[in-house]
Amino acid sequence: MQALAAQRRRNKGLQPAGSCHHCGNIEGIADRLFCDVDCADDWEYEHRLRSRLGLPAAHTVH
């Protein structure tokens, strides 16, 4: 839970959407950004990589 809260603080642009922003899972998400720490870490890795390469941000899954 602490890792997910830290992720939310780092990515103020992301808002809860009722599904995981990485994998699209809708079960038990409610007001969270990601379904678990693995999805949060994967999203963060891809986000940083896209930023370094100058690529546009990936569209979030809804």
PyMOL Python script that loads the backbone (N, CA, C, O; Angstrom):
from pymol import cmd

cmd.read_pdbstr("""\
ATOM      1  N   MET A   1       0.819  -1.195   0.000  1.00  0.00           N
ATOM      2  CA  MET A   1       0.000   0.000   0.000  1.00  0.00           C
ATOM      3  C   MET A   1       0.866   1.264   0.000  1.00  0.00           C
ATOM      4  O   MET A   1       0.516   2.258  -0.635  1.00  0.00           O
ATOM      5  N   GLN A   2       1.986   1.221   0.708  1.00  0.00           N
ATOM      6  CA  GLN A   2       2.859   2.390   0.752  1.00  0.00           C
ATOM      7  C   GLN A   2       3.472   2.663  -0.617  1.00  0.00           C
ATOM      8  O   GLN A   2       3.620   3.819  -1.012  1.00  0.00           O
ATOM      9  N   ALA A   3       3.829   1.604  -1.340  1.00  0.00           N
ATOM     10  CA  ALA A   3       4.406   1.792  -2.673  1.00  0.00           C
ATOM     11  C   ALA A   3       3.376   2.390  -3.621  1.00  0.00           C
ATOM     12  O   ALA A   3       3.709   3.245  -4.441  1.00  0.00           O
ATOM     13  N   LEU A   4       2.132   1.947  -3.514  1.00  0.00           N
ATOM     14  CA  LEU A   4       1.088   2.503  -4.376  1.00  0.00           C
ATOM     15  C   LEU A   4       0.809   3.963  -4.028  1.00  0.00           C
ATOM     16  O   LEU A   4       0.568   4.783  -4.913  1.00  0.00           O
ATOM     17  N   ALA A   5       0.844   4.281  -2.742  1.00  0.00           N
ATOM     18  CA  ALA A   5       0.648   5.676  -2.326  1.00  0.00           C
ATOM     19  C   ALA A   5       1.795   6.546  -2.835  1.00  0.00           C
ATOM     20  O   ALA A   5       1.568   7.669  -3.284  1.00  0.00           O
ATOM     21  N   ALA A   6       3.013   6.038  -2.768  1.00  0.00           N
ATOM     22  CA  ALA A   6       4.173   6.788  -3.276  1.00  0.00           C
ATOM     23  C   ALA A   6       4.042   6.988  -4.778  1.00  0.00           C
ATOM     24  O   ALA A   6       4.360   8.059  -5.295  1.00  0.00           O
ATOM     25  N   GLN A   7       3.578   5.966  -5.476  1.00  0.00           N
ATOM     26  CA  GLN A   7       3.368   6.068  -6.924  1.00  0.00           C
ATOM     27  C   GLN A   7       2.363   7.173  -7.239  1.00  0.00           C
ATOM     28  O   GLN A   7       2.569   7.953  -8.169  1.00  0.00           O
ATOM     29  N   ARG A   8       1.300   7.243  -6.486  1.00  0.00           N
ATOM     30  CA  ARG A   8       0.271   8.266  -6.702  1.00  0.00           C
ATOM     31  C   ARG A   8       0.855   9.659  -6.503  1.00  0.00           C
ATOM     32  O   ARG A   8       0.540  10.578  -7.259  1.00  0.00           O
ATOM     33  N   ARG A   9       1.706   9.822  -5.486  1.00  0.00           N
ATOM     34  CA  ARG A   9       2.308  11.141  -5.240  1.00  0.00           C
ATOM     35  C   ARG A   9       3.248  11.538  -6.372  1.00  0.00           C
ATOM     36  O   ARG A   9       3.292  12.707  -6.757  1.00  0.00           O
ATOM     37  N   ARG A  10       4.003  10.574  -6.912  1.00  0.00           N
ATOM     38  CA  ARG A  10       4.941  10.867  -7.990  1.00  0.00           C
ATOM     39  C   ARG A  10       4.225  11.221  -9.287  1.00  0.00           C
ATOM     40  O   ARG A  10       4.742  12.005 -10.082  1.00  0.00           O
ATOM     41  N   ASN A  11       3.072  10.667  -9.503  1.00  0.00           N
ATOM     42  CA  ASN A  11       2.370  10.826 -10.770  1.00  0.00           C
ATOM     43  C   ASN A  11       1.039  11.542 -10.551  1.00  0.00           C
ATOM     44  O   ASN A  11      -0.033  10.970 -10.749  1.00  0.00           O
ATOM     45  N   LYS A  12       1.130  12.780 -10.146  1.00  0.00           N
ATOM     46  CA  LYS A  12      -0.068  13.534  -9.815  1.00  0.00           C
ATOM     47  C   LYS A  12      -1.034  13.652 -10.986  1.00  0.00           C
ATOM     48  O   LYS A  12      -2.215  13.928 -10.778  1.00  0.00           O
ATOM     49  N   GLY A  13      -0.559  13.451 -12.211  1.00  0.00           N
ATOM     50  CA  GLY A  13      -1.426  13.536 -13.374  1.00  0.00           C
ATOM     51  C   GLY A  13      -2.381  12.361 -13.487  1.00  0.00           C
ATOM     52  O   GLY A  13      -3.449  12.490 -14.084  1.00  0.00           O
ATOM     53  N   LEU A  14      -2.015  11.221 -12.926  1.00  0.00           N
ATOM     54  CA  LEU A  14      -2.885  10.052 -12.976  1.00  0.00           C
ATOM     55  C   LEU A  14      -3.973  10.174 -11.929  1.00  0.00           C
ATOM     56  O   LEU A  14      -3.725  10.585 -10.795  1.00  0.00           O
ATOM     57  N   GLN A  15      -5.156   9.818 -12.318  1.00  0.00           N
ATOM     58  CA  GLN A  15      -6.288   9.815 -11.404  1.00  0.00           C
ATOM     59  C   GLN A  15      -6.923   8.433 -11.446  1.00  0.00           C
ATOM     60  O   GLN A  15      -6.885   7.774 -12.485  1.00  0.00           O
ATOM     61  N   PRO A  16      -7.504   7.980 -10.342  1.00  0.00           N
ATOM     62  CA  PRO A  16      -8.186   6.686 -10.365  1.00  0.00           C
ATOM     63  C   PRO A  16      -9.248   6.676 -11.463  1.00  0.00           C
ATOM     64  O   PRO A  16     -10.006   7.632 -11.626  1.00  0.00           O
ATOM     65  N   ALA A  17      -9.283   5.569 -12.212  1.00  0.00           N
ATOM     66  CA  ALA A  17     -10.198   5.481 -13.345  1.00  0.00           C
ATOM     67  C   ALA A  17     -11.115   4.257 -13.252  1.00  0.00           C
ATOM     68  O   ALA A  17     -11.869   3.969 -14.182  1.00  0.00           O
ATOM     69  N   GLY A  18     -11.047   3.544 -12.129  1.00  0.00           N
ATOM     70  CA  GLY A  18     -11.862   2.348 -11.991  1.00  0.00           C
ATOM     71  C   GLY A  18     -11.212   1.119 -12.592  1.00  0.00           C
ATOM     72  O   GLY A  18     -11.794   0.034 -12.579  1.00  0.00           O
ATOM     73  N   SER A  19      -9.998   1.285 -13.125  1.00  0.00           N
ATOM     74  CA  SER A  19      -9.226   0.156 -13.649  1.00  0.00           C
ATOM     75  C   SER A  19      -7.746   0.470 -13.474  1.00  0.00           C
ATOM     76  O   SER A  19      -7.347   1.625 -13.328  1.00  0.00           O
ATOM     77  N   CYS A  20      -6.952  -0.583 -13.494  1.00  0.00           N
ATOM     78  CA  CYS A  20      -5.498  -0.431 -13.366  1.00  0.00           C
ATOM     79  C   CYS A  20      -4.971   0.320 -14.584  1.00  0.00           C
ATOM     80  O   CYS A  20      -5.309  -0.023 -15.717  1.00  0.00           O
ATOM     81  N   HIS A  21      -4.162   1.323 -14.363  1.00  0.00           N
ATOM     82  CA  HIS A  21      -3.604   2.112 -15.467  1.00  0.00           C
ATOM     83  C   HIS A  21      -2.604   1.322 -16.303  1.00  0.00           C
ATOM     84  O   HIS A  21      -2.272   1.730 -17.415  1.00  0.00           O
ATOM     85  N   HIS A  22      -2.121   0.199 -15.782  1.00  0.00           N
ATOM     86  CA  HIS A  22      -1.148  -0.585 -16.548  1.00  0.00           C
ATOM     87  C   HIS A  22      -1.800  -1.755 -17.280  1.00  0.00           C
ATOM     88  O   HIS A  22      -1.627  -1.895 -18.491  1.00  0.00           O
ATOM     89  N   CYS A  23      -2.538  -2.586 -16.572  1.00  0.00           N
ATOM     90  CA  CYS A  23      -3.053  -3.816 -17.188  1.00  0.00           C
ATOM     91  C   CYS A  23      -4.541  -3.773 -17.511  1.00  0.00           C
ATOM     92  O   CYS A  23      -5.033  -4.619 -18.258  1.00  0.00           O
ATOM     93  N   GLY A  24      -5.264  -2.798 -16.958  1.00  0.00           N
ATOM     94  CA  GLY A  24      -6.682  -2.689 -17.248  1.00  0.00           C
ATOM     95  C   GLY A  24      -7.583  -3.489 -16.328  1.00  0.00           C
ATOM     96  O   GLY A  24      -8.801  -3.478 -16.507  1.00  0.00           O
ATOM     97  N   ASN A  25      -7.020  -4.187 -15.342  1.00  0.00           N
ATOM     98  CA  ASN A  25      -7.805  -4.965 -14.392  1.00  0.00           C
ATOM     99  C   ASN A  25      -8.836  -4.066 -13.702  1.00  0.00           C
ATOM    100  O   ASN A  25      -8.512  -2.949 -13.298  1.00  0.00           O
ATOM    101  N   ILE A  26     -10.072  -4.549 -13.567  1.00  0.00           N
ATOM    102  CA  ILE A  26     -11.110  -3.742 -12.916  1.00  0.00           C
ATOM    103  C   ILE A  26     -11.531  -4.298 -11.565  1.00  0.00           C
ATOM    104  O   ILE A  26     -12.289  -3.648 -10.845  1.00  0.00           O
ATOM    105  N   GLU A  27     -11.059  -5.477 -11.208  1.00  0.00           N
ATOM    106  CA  GLU A  27     -11.470  -6.111  -9.952  1.00  0.00           C
ATOM    107  C   GLU A  27     -10.765  -5.491  -8.758  1.00  0.00           C
ATOM    108  O   GLU A  27      -9.536  -5.499  -8.688  1.00  0.00           O
ATOM    109  N   GLY A  28     -11.535  -4.953  -7.819  1.00  0.00           N
ATOM    110  CA  GLY A  28     -10.993  -4.429  -6.575  1.00  0.00           C
ATOM    111  C   GLY A  28     -10.173  -3.165  -6.702  1.00  0.00           C
ATOM    112  O   GLY A  28      -9.401  -2.852  -5.797  1.00  0.00           O
ATOM    113  N   ILE A  29     -10.308  -2.429  -7.785  1.00  0.00           N
ATOM    114  CA  ILE A  29      -9.496  -1.235  -7.991  1.00  0.00           C
ATOM    115  C   ILE A  29     -10.076  -0.021  -7.269  1.00  0.00           C
ATOM    116  O   ILE A  29      -9.366   0.651  -6.521  1.00  0.00           O
ATOM    117  N   ALA A  30     -11.329   0.258  -7.481  1.00  0.00           N
ATOM    118  CA  ALA A  30     -12.034   1.396  -6.876  1.00  0.00           C
ATOM    119  C   ALA A  30     -11.254   2.697  -7.022  1.00  0.00           C
ATOM    120  O   ALA A  30     -11.238   3.283  -8.104  1.00  0.00           O
ATOM    121  N   ASP A  31     -10.607   3.161  -5.950  1.00  0.00           N
ATOM    122  CA  ASP A  31      -9.946   4.473  -5.963  1.00  0.00           C
ATOM    123  C   ASP A  31      -8.430   4.381  -6.103  1.00  0.00           C
ATOM    124  O   ASP A  31      -7.722   5.342  -5.804  1.00  0.00           O
ATOM    125  N   ARG A  32      -7.926   3.236  -6.555  1.00  0.00           N
ATOM    126  CA  ARG A  32      -6.477   3.075  -6.719  1.00  0.00           C
ATOM    127  C   ARG A  32      -6.079   3.284  -8.177  1.00  0.00           C
ATOM    128  O   ARG A  32      -6.920   3.234  -9.074  1.00  0.00           O
ATOM    129  N   LEU A  33      -4.797   3.518  -8.401  1.00  0.00           N
ATOM    130  CA  LEU A  33      -4.279   3.708  -9.750  1.00  0.00           C
ATOM    131  C   LEU A  33      -3.878   2.387 -10.403  1.00  0.00           C
ATOM    132  O   LEU A  33      -4.029   2.209 -11.611  1.00  0.00           O
ATOM    133  N   PHE A  34      -3.369   1.471  -9.595  1.00  0.00           N
ATOM    134  CA  PHE A  34      -2.857   0.200 -10.085  1.00  0.00           C
ATOM    135  C   PHE A  34      -3.394  -0.928  -9.220  1.00  0.00           C
ATOM    136  O   PHE A  34      -3.743  -0.723  -8.057  1.00  0.00           O
ATOM    137  N   CYS A  35      -3.458  -2.124  -9.801  1.00  0.00           N
ATOM    138  CA  CYS A  35      -4.002  -3.248  -9.043  1.00  0.00           C
ATOM    139  C   CYS A  35      -3.001  -3.812  -8.038  1.00  0.00           C
ATOM    140  O   CYS A  35      -3.405  -4.385  -7.027  1.00  0.00           O
ATOM    141  N   ASP A  36      -1.714  -3.660  -8.297  1.00  0.00           N
ATOM    142  CA  ASP A  36      -0.705  -4.140  -7.355  1.00  0.00           C
ATOM    143  C   ASP A  36       0.625  -3.426  -7.607  1.00  0.00           C
ATOM    144  O   ASP A  36       0.750  -2.610  -8.520  1.00  0.00           O
ATOM    145  N   VAL A  37       1.594  -3.752  -6.786  1.00  0.00           N
ATOM    146  CA  VAL A  37       2.903  -3.112  -6.869  1.00  0.00           C
ATOM    147  C   VAL A  37       3.593  -3.457  -8.187  1.00  0.00           C
ATOM    148  O   VAL A  37       4.293  -2.619  -8.756  1.00  0.00           O
ATOM    149  N   ASP A  38       3.403  -4.674  -8.674  1.00  0.00           N
ATOM    150  CA  ASP A  38       4.035  -5.059  -9.938  1.00  0.00           C
ATOM    151  C   ASP A  38       3.568  -4.177 -11.088  1.00  0.00           C
ATOM    152  O   ASP A  38       4.385  -3.725 -11.891  1.00  0.00           O
ATOM    153  N   CYS A  39       2.269  -3.927 -11.177  1.00  0.00           N
ATOM    154  CA  CYS A  39       1.756  -3.055 -12.240  1.00  0.00           C
ATOM    155  C   CYS A  39       2.248  -1.625 -12.055  1.00  0.00           C
ATOM    156  O   CYS A  39       2.572  -0.950 -13.033  1.00  0.00           O
ATOM    157  N   ALA A  40       2.306  -1.160 -10.820  1.00  0.00           N
ATOM    158  CA  ALA A  40       2.812   0.187 -10.559  1.00  0.00           C
ATOM    159  C   ALA A  40       4.271   0.299 -10.999  1.00  0.00           C
ATOM    160  O   ALA A  40       4.660   1.276 -11.638  1.00  0.00           O
ATOM    161  N   ASP A  41       5.074  -0.709 -10.653  1.00  0.00           N
ATOM    162  CA  ASP A  41       6.489  -0.702 -11.039  1.00  0.00           C
ATOM    163  C   ASP A  41       6.654  -0.776 -12.556  1.00  0.00           C
ATOM    164  O   ASP A  41       7.478  -0.062 -13.128  1.00  0.00           O
ATOM    165  N   ASP A  42       5.875  -1.637 -13.205  1.00  0.00           N
ATOM    166  CA  ASP A  42       5.954  -1.769 -14.663  1.00  0.00           C
ATOM    167  C   ASP A  42       5.561  -0.468 -15.347  1.00  0.00           C
ATOM    168  O   ASP A  42       6.209  -0.046 -16.304  1.00  0.00           O
ATOM    169  N   TRP A  43       4.503   0.167 -14.860  1.00  0.00           N
ATOM    170  CA  TRP A  43       4.057   1.435 -15.445  1.00  0.00           C
ATOM    171  C   TRP A  43       5.142   2.492 -15.275  1.00  0.00           C
ATOM    172  O   TRP A  43       5.441   3.237 -16.209  1.00  0.00           O
ATOM    173  N   GLU A  44       5.731   2.558 -14.083  1.00  0.00           N
ATOM    174  CA  GLU A  44       6.784   3.536 -13.800  1.00  0.00           C
ATOM    175  C   GLU A  44       7.983   3.322 -14.719  1.00  0.00           C
ATOM    176  O   GLU A  44       8.526   4.283 -15.264  1.00  0.00           O
ATOM    177  N   TYR A  45       8.402   2.064 -14.896  1.00  0.00           N
ATOM    178  CA  TYR A  45       9.524   1.745 -15.775  1.00  0.00           C
ATOM    179  C   TYR A  45       9.237   2.218 -17.197  1.00  0.00           C
ATOM    180  O   TYR A  45      10.067   2.887 -17.812  1.00  0.00           O
ATOM    181  N   GLU A  46       8.069   1.871 -17.715  1.00  0.00           N
ATOM    182  CA  GLU A  46       7.726   2.270 -19.082  1.00  0.00           C
ATOM    183  C   GLU A  46       7.609   3.781 -19.211  1.00  0.00           C
ATOM    184  O   GLU A  46       8.023   4.345 -20.224  1.00  0.00           O
ATOM    185  N   HIS A  47       7.054   4.444 -18.209  1.00  0.00           N
ATOM    186  CA  HIS A  47       6.903   5.899 -18.213  1.00  0.00           C
ATOM    187  C   HIS A  47       8.279   6.578 -18.263  1.00  0.00           C
ATOM    188  O   HIS A  47       8.491   7.506 -19.044  1.00  0.00           O
ATOM    189  N   ARG A  48       9.198   6.111 -17.431  1.00  0.00           N
ATOM    190  CA  ARG A  48      10.550   6.695 -17.418  1.00  0.00           C
ATOM    191  C   ARG A  48      11.287   6.434 -18.721  1.00  0.00           C
ATOM    192  O   ARG A  48      11.976   7.316 -19.234  1.00  0.00           O
ATOM    193  N   LEU A  49      11.149   5.233 -19.256  1.00  0.00           N
ATOM    194  CA  LEU A  49      11.798   4.890 -20.510  1.00  0.00           C
ATOM    195  C   LEU A  49      11.275   5.766 -21.645  1.00  0.00           C
ATOM    196  O   LEU A  49      12.062   6.274 -22.443  1.00  0.00           O
ATOM    197  N   ARG A  50       9.955   5.949 -21.726  1.00  0.00           N
ATOM    198  CA  ARG A  50       9.366   6.808 -22.749  1.00  0.00           C
ATOM    199  C   ARG A  50       9.879   8.242 -22.596  1.00  0.00           C
ATOM    200  O   ARG A  50      10.173   8.905 -23.591  1.00  0.00           O
ATOM    201  N   SER A  51       9.985   8.715 -21.366  1.00  0.00           N
ATOM    202  CA  SER A  51      10.482  10.076 -21.132  1.00  0.00           C
ATOM    203  C   SER A  51      11.918  10.218 -21.613  1.00  0.00           C
ATOM    204  O   SER A  51      12.256  11.203 -22.269  1.00  0.00           O
ATOM    205  N   ARG A  52      12.767   9.246 -21.295  1.00  0.00           N
ATOM    206  CA  ARG A  52      14.173   9.293 -21.707  1.00  0.00           C
ATOM    207  C   ARG A  52      14.329   9.245 -23.218  1.00  0.00           C
ATOM    208  O   ARG A  52      15.226   9.878 -23.775  1.00  0.00           O
ATOM    209  N   LEU A  53      13.461   8.499 -23.880  1.00  0.00           N
ATOM    210  CA  LEU A  53      13.545   8.364 -25.322  1.00  0.00           C
ATOM    211  C   LEU A  53      12.812   9.475 -26.073  1.00  0.00           C
ATOM    212  O   LEU A  53      12.857   9.539 -27.301  1.00  0.00           O
ATOM    213  N   GLY A  54      12.137  10.347 -25.321  1.00  0.00           N
ATOM    214  CA  GLY A  54      11.412  11.445 -25.942  1.00  0.00           C
ATOM    215  C   GLY A  54      10.121  11.004 -26.609  1.00  0.00           C
ATOM    216  O   GLY A  54       9.618  11.684 -27.503  1.00  0.00           O
ATOM    217  N   LEU A  55       9.583   9.874 -26.183  1.00  0.00           N
ATOM    218  CA  LEU A  55       8.336   9.380 -26.736  1.00  0.00           C
ATOM    219  C   LEU A  55       7.149   9.945 -25.961  1.00  0.00           C
ATOM    220  O   LEU A  55       7.282  10.267 -24.781  1.00  0.00           O
ATOM    221  N   PRO A  56       5.994  10.068 -26.607  1.00  0.00           N
ATOM    222  CA  PRO A  56       4.824  10.555 -25.890  1.00  0.00           C
ATOM    223  C   PRO A  56       4.400   9.556 -24.821  1.00  0.00           C
ATOM    224  O   PRO A  56       4.677   8.361 -24.928  1.00  0.00           O
ATOM    225  N   ALA A  57       3.737  10.050 -23.809  1.00  0.00           N
ATOM    226  CA  ALA A  57       3.244   9.182 -22.748  1.00  0.00           C
ATOM    227  C   ALA A  57       2.254   8.181 -23.311  1.00  0.00           C
ATOM    228  O   ALA A  57       1.471   8.488 -24.209  1.00  0.00           O
ATOM    229  N   ALA A  58       2.307   6.993 -22.772  1.00  0.00           N
ATOM    230  CA  ALA A  58       1.362   5.952 -23.206  1.00  0.00           C
ATOM    231  C   ALA A  58      -0.030   6.334 -22.730  1.00  0.00           C
ATOM    232  O   ALA A  58      -0.186   6.962 -21.682  1.00  0.00           O
ATOM    233  N   HIS A  59      -1.018   5.963 -23.485  1.00  0.00           N
ATOM    234  CA  HIS A  59      -2.399   6.196 -23.067  1.00  0.00           C
ATOM    235  C   HIS A  59      -2.713   5.264 -21.915  1.00  0.00           C
ATOM    236  O   HIS A  59      -2.320   4.098 -21.921  1.00  0.00           O
ATOM    237  N   THR A  60      -3.420   5.781 -20.935  1.00  0.00           N
ATOM    238  CA  THR A  60      -3.805   4.936 -19.819  1.00  0.00           C
ATOM    239  C   THR A  60      -4.955   4.038 -20.241  1.00  0.00           C
ATOM    240  O   THR A  60      -5.759   4.405 -21.098  1.00  0.00           O
ATOM    241  N   VAL A  61      -5.027   2.881 -19.646  1.00  0.00           N
ATOM    242  CA  VAL A  61      -6.076   1.915 -19.944  1.00  0.00           C
ATOM    243  C   VAL A  61      -7.318   2.290 -19.161  1.00  0.00           C
ATOM    244  O   VAL A  61      -7.246   2.534 -17.957  1.00  0.00           O
ATOM    245  N   HIS A  62      -8.453   2.337 -19.833  1.00  0.00           N
ATOM    246  CA  HIS A  62      -9.724   2.635 -19.148  1.00  0.00           C
ATOM    247  C   HIS A  62     -10.719   1.558 -19.434  1.00  0.00           C
ATOM    248  O   HIS A  62     -11.851   1.619 -18.952  1.00  0.00           O
TER     249      HIS A  62
END
""", "prot")
cmd.dss("prot")
cmd.show_as("cartoon", "prot")
cmd.util.cbc("prot")
cmd.orient("prot")
